Amino acid sequence: MQYALLAYDPVGETDRVARPIPDALAALLGGPNVTGWARLHTEESATTLRNDDGRVLLTDGPFVDSKEYLAGLILIEAANLDGALAAAEEMLQQARPGTVIEVRPIVDGRLRGA
């Protein structure tokens, strides 16, 4: 089954785009259970679209009231939730302090267009 590991960093971290990925974490991202991953630019680079009763509202920025922001996502294969949690914990141990990883199962287990 595929799982998405959503990595969150504390808001206000501005050096992360230029910051290299630690070697131990890079090795985990290159592992056989990782099917894809991506780092995201800062929350200031986001553009948000909202459905407002059929009208589309477009705004700059995420405009989400949060102490963390989505910094990246990792797609993995795991036999079950326990396996996905173990993979997330291993990655979290190599990440910067303050990092949060949310684990979610992917609904149909397939990437569209792949």
Buried (B, 14 or more C-beta within 10 A) or exposed (E): EBBBBBBBBBBEBEEBEEEEBEEEBEEBBEEEBBBEBEEBEBBEEBEEEEEEEEEEEEEEEBEEEEEBBBBBBBBBBBEEEEBBBEBBEEBBEBBBEEBBBEBEEBEEEEEEEE
